[in-house]
């Protein structure tokens, strides 16, 4: 694979979009309070926000880069193709996560919050990456 074919601007923009979605999705006005309650965590048990945000940003970049590689392999042409690719990748992540959720005894609502974020973030990232191709 020629990494020169990857549009790094698209990778950065899609990673930024994932982070923006995450900050909205897991805000107290959307799913944060429900997520925290379903996880059974109180404020003292939560990890350092700085560490979590740093790791989240890095993973958004890695995931966007990997999605761009797959888009290149699949000859994605345009945002609609990118959206479709993002949907498929998001559903693969959600499906794989479902197995973990079952073994962990995770509540359905918690699984849907988490998996929903992954599906929507990959749709957005795929659309952005596809629009640059």
N, C-alpha and C positions, 0 to 999 in steps of 0.2 A: 504494500500500500504506500502510495506517495502522499505523505502528510502535507505536502505543499498544495494539494487539492482541497484541503479543509479550509473553509472560510472561518478564520479565527474571530472576526468581528461578529459573525452570526453566533458563534459559540459563546462569546462574552455577553452578547445581548440576551441570548436565551437563558444563560445562567443568571443574569440579573433579573429576568422575568420570573424565573423559578423562585428566587429569593423574595421578590416582591409578592408573589402569590403566597409564599409561605408565611410572610409577615402578616398578610391579610387573613389567610386561612386559620392560622393559629393565634389570632388576636382574641382578646377577651370578648369582643362584640360578635365573633363568629364561633369558633369551635374550642378556644382555649379552655374555658371553664368546664365544658363538658368533657373534653379530653383529659384534663387534670383530674376531675372527679372519677372518671371511668378507670384511670390508671391508679387511683387511690393514692395520689401524691399530695403532700402539703408543700408549702413554700420552702421549708427547710430541707426537704428531700430533693429538690430540683437541682440539677447540675448548674455550674457556672454559665451564665448567659454568654459571656465572652467566648468560652470554649465551644459551646454549642453553635454559636453564630459563625465562628471561624470554620468549624468543621462543616457546617451547612453550606457555607459559601464555596469551600473547596469541593465538596461533593456535587454541588450544582454545576461547577465548572467541569468536573470529571464526567458527570452524566451527560452534559451538553456535548462535550467532546466525543464521547462514545456514540451518542446519537448521531452526531455529524459523520462519524466514520460509517455507521450503518447506512445513513442516508446516501453517502457516496457510493457504497457497495450496491445499494438498491437503485442507483440512478434516479434519485428523487428529483423531480422537476416541478417546482412551484409549491406554494403554500398548501394547496389542497393535498398533494402527495405527501408533504411533510406532516400535515394534520393526520392523515391516515396512518402514516408510520408511527407517529407519536401515540395514537390511539392503540395500535397493536402492541407497542412496547409497554405502554402504561397498563394494558390488560395483562400482559405477561407478568409484569411486576406484581399486580394485584392478585393474580392467580397463584403465583409463587408465595406471596405473603399470606394467602388464605390458608395454605398448609401449615405455616408457622402459627397462625392465629388459632387454628383448630387444636394443635398440640399444646399451645399455651393456655387454652381455655379462654381466649379473648372474647369479650362481649362483642356482639355483632355491630353495635353502634360505634364502638371504638375502631373496629376493623374498617368500617365504611368511611369514617373520618380519615384514617390514615391512607387507605387504598385510594379513596377519592382524590386526595391530594396528589398522589403519584400519577394517577391517570390524567388528571387535568394538567399537571405540570408537564408531562410528556407531550400532551396534545399542543400546549402552547409552545414548548421548545421545538417540537417538530415543525410546527407552522412557521416559526421564525427561521429555523435552519432551511426549510424548504423554500421560503421566500427569497433567500439569498442564492439559491442554485439556479 
